[in-house]
Amino acid sequence: MSASVTVLTFAGARDVVGTASLEVELPAPRCTVSQLMDAICALYPALAPHRPQIKLAVNGEYAEPGAEVKAGDEVALIPPVAGG
């Protein structure tokens, strides 16, 4: 069984990654949000400069960098929202 998560991308993150959804292998069967973001940035280096502004949600809940991510989770990359 694969240790992967579904990653949803929005707005600028989607522009950089080039798709709305992708499967990403976890660096370990259980890892942190920060470790997963490291892996995503390794796959998509153009995303790295935007990393400080991107929030992550795990299974519909905003997650801190140390929060756990496990196989089968759904992770969303949420860039800053602008509007008026």
BAFI-3210 file (N, C-alpha, C; in Angstrom, 3 decimals, decimal comma, padded with zeros to 6 digits):
// residues 84
n [1|2|3|4|5|6|7|8|9|10|11|12|13|14|15|16|17|18|19|20|21|22|23|24|25|26|27|28|29|30|31|32|33|34|35|36|37|38|39|40|41|42|43|44|45|46|47|48|49|50|51|52|53|54|55|56|57|58|59|60|61|62|63|64|65|66|67|68|69|70|71|72|73|74|75|76|77|78|79|80|81|82|83|84]
n.u [000,836|000,535|002,076|000,725|-000,617|-003,417|-003,066|-004,440|-004,532|-004,656|-005,402|-002,537|-000,766|-001,752|-001,231|001,588|002,109|000,597|-001,655|-004,839|-005,013|-003,040|-001,165|000,985|003,832|004,469|007,213|007,707|005,882|004,249|004,257|005,178|003,353|005,165|007,314|006,054|005,551|008,177|008,762|006,935|007,876|010,345|009,578|008,359|010,100|009,692|007,695|008,791|009,723|007,305|006,465|006,462|004,099|002,036|-000,655|-001,531|-004,028|-005,297|-007,317|-009,499|-009,081|-007,264|-003,748|-000,973|002,645|003,861|001,913|000,530|000,636|-000,801|-000,870|-003,345|-004,607|-006,121|-004,712|-004,608|-003,211|-003,091|-002,872|-002,244|-005,175|-006,526|-008,471|-011,384]
n.v [-001,183|002,182|005,006|007,728|011,043|013,028|016,041|019,151|022,027|025,589|028,736|030,744|028,696|026,548|027,489|027,370|024,624|023,416|021,844|020,933|018,952|016,420|013,427|012,789|011,220|010,359|011,434|009,784|007,161|008,416|011,828|015,313|018,350|020,282|018,670|017,387|019,599|020,253|018,057|018,502|020,949|020,081|018,559|020,521|023,014|025,733|026,505|026,903|029,630|030,784|029,511|030,546|032,036|030,297|028,521|025,445|022,947|020,125|017,516|019,300|021,088|023,853|023,555|023,432|023,768|021,572|019,650|016,368|014,375|011,776|008,734|008,733|011,063|014,241|017,056|020,532|023,189|026,454|029,510|033,051|035,076|037,576|040,492|042,579]
n.w [000,000|-000,812|000,674|000,557|000,004|-000,963|-002,599|-002,789|-004,807|-004,946|-006,525|-006,868|-006,126|-007,562|-010,126|-010,164|-009,691|-011,664|-011,763|-010,323|-008,447|-006,944|-006,293|-003,631|-002,465|000,868|002,893|004,997|006,689|008,560|008,946|009,423|008,725|007,888|006,980|004,855|003,233|002,604|000,941|-001,152|-002,146|-003,047|-005,214|-006,771|-007,298|-007,912|-006,247|-003,774|-003,091|-002,379|-000,190|002,577|002,642|002,144|003,452|005,019|004,950|006,557|005,891|005,772|007,870|009,071|009,520|011,724|011,330|012,672|012,815|012,383|009,434|007,631|005,667|003,147|003,917|003,059|001,767|001,580|-000,261|000,457|-000,768|-000,017|000,105|-001,882|-002,292|-002,553]
ca.u [000,000|001,288|001,944|000,597|-001,729|-003,933|-002,781|-005,253|-003,860|-005,558|-004,884|-001,143|-000,139|-002,193|-000,486|002,961|002,117|000,055|-002,821|-005,653|-004,914|-001,978|-000,816|002,360|004,324|004,966|008,611|007,659|004,467|003,625|005,198|004,565|002,980|006,408|008,053|005,330|005,791|009,538|008,678|006,233|008,791|011,380|008,966|008,000|010,982|009,159|006,783|009,567|009,712|005,975|006,172|006,081|002,748|001,052|-001,205|-001,952|-005,152|-005,307|-008,689|-010,432|-008,749|-005,935|-002,792|000,311|003,757|004,182|000,778|000,807|-000,016|-000,624|-001,352|-004,780|-005,119|-006,261|-004,003|-004,844|-002,265|-003,934|-002,095|-002,980|-006,328|-006,637|-009,776|-011,867]
ca.v [000,000|003,418|006,015|008,991|011,930|013,846|017,446|020,068|023,318|026,688|030,031|030,784|027,371|025,755|027,989|026,869|023,168|023,074|020,964|021,198|017,852|015,471|012,477|012,982|010,203|010,911|011,101|008,724|006,778|009,548|012,948|016,585|019,261|020,895|017,673|017,207|020,779|020,064|017,104|019,152|021,943|019,346|018,179|021,743|024,035|027,088|026,763|027,208|031,034|031,149|028,672|031,244|032,592|029,239|027,799|024,085|022,367|018,667|017,025|020,407|021,918|024,465|022,767|024,033|023,035|020,338|018,724|015,097|013,994|010,332|008,203|008,842|012,397|015,227|018,267|021,648|024,301|027,637|030,743|034,211|035,500|039,022|040,879|043,821]
ca.w [000,000|-000,959|001,728|-000,156|000,324|-002,050|-002,373|-003,583|-004,953|-005,259|-006,969|-007,301|-005,944|-008,715|-011,282|-010,088|-009,776|-012,968|-011,651|-009,134|-007,496|-007,230|-005,236|-003,197|-001,542|002,126|003,154|006,013|006,829|009,274|008,946|009,786|007,642|007,416|006,197|003,600|002,394|002,080|-000,167|-002,262|-002,717|-003,774|-006,493|-007,485|-006,725|-008,102|-005,140|-002,562|-002,669|-001,885|000,972|003,819|002,572|001,913|004,600|004,687|005,679|006,516|006,049|005,951|009,035|008,999|010,301|012,074|010,724|013,382|012,810|011,717|008,178|007,434|004,396|002,916|004,232|001,991|002,168|000,667|-000,257|000,382|-000,807|000,492|-000,694|-002,017|-002,827|-001,983]
c.u [000,879|001,032|001,906|-000,599|-002,182|-003,675|-003,629|-004,541|-004,869|-004,772|-003,435|-000,424|-000,516|-001,439|000,928|003,011|001,562|-001,126|-003,554|-005,495|-003,788|-001,788|000,663|002,714|004,838|006,432|008,757|006,186|003,636|004,667|004,456|004,194|004,235|007,220|007,371|005,570|007,203|009,508|007,992|007,148|009,952|010,859|008,688|008,816|010,473|008,175|007,523|009,566|008,378|005,613|005,779|004,648|001,658|000,644|-001,591|-003,120|-005,079|-006,724|-009,653|-010,165|-007,370|-004,999|-001,512|001,444|004,082|003,057|001,106|-000,007|000,241|-001,234|-002,866|-005,366|-005,275|-005,665|-004,264|-003,758|-003,074|-003,059|-002,901|-004,110|-006,368|-008,017|-010,246|-013,333]
c.v [001,243|004,357|007,380|009,772|012,605|015,296|018,257|021,408|024,372|027,909|029,938|029,459|026,464|026,186|027,417|025,360|022,682|022,124|021,281|020,136|016,922|014,549|012,677|011,871|010,896|010,534|010,013|008,346|007,800|010,646|014,201|017,366|019,887|019,927|017,411|018,390|020,749|019,164|017,728|020,167|021,280|018,924|019,383|022,908|025,471|027,473|027,239|028,682|031,486|030,426|029,448|031,783|031,527|028,585|026,404|023,683|020,857|018,218|018,143|021,318|022,538|023,735|023,554|023,193|021,700|019,313|017,481|014,958|012,509|009,915|008,302|010,195|013,225|016,533|019,339|022,699|025,553|028,883|031,909|034,597|037,012|039,335|042,153|043,929]
c.w [000,000|000,218|001,053|000,365|-000,955|-001,681|-003,343|-003,641|-005,397|-005,701|-007,452|-007,149|-007,108|-009,970|-011,316|-010,328|-011,121|-012,950|-010,349|-008,060|-007,918|-006,044|-004,916|-002,213|-000,277|002,304|004,221|006,170|007,598|009,308|009,363|008,534|007,048|006,556|004,858|002,672|001,833|000,850|-001,386|-002,939|-003,462|-005,147|-007,382|-006,920|-006,888|-006,999|-003,885|-002,162|-002,065|-000,591|002,236|003,820|002,433|003,231|004,127|005,556|005,488|006,839|006,434|007,129|008,842|009,949|010,528|011,472|011,396|013,412|011,990|010,431|008,005|006,101|004,318|003,235|002,959|002,501|001,130|000,853|-000,522|000,400|-000,246|-000,465|-000,701|-002,567|-002,163|-002,023]
res [m|s|a|s|v|t|v|l|t|f|a|g|a|r|d|v|v|g|t|a|s|l|e|v|e|l|p|a|p|r|c|t|v|s|q|l|m|d|a|i|c|a|l|y|p|a|l|a|p|h|r|p|q|i|k|l|a|v|n|g|e|y|a|e|p|g|a|e|v|k|a|g|d|e|v|a|l|i|p|p|v|a|g|g]
***
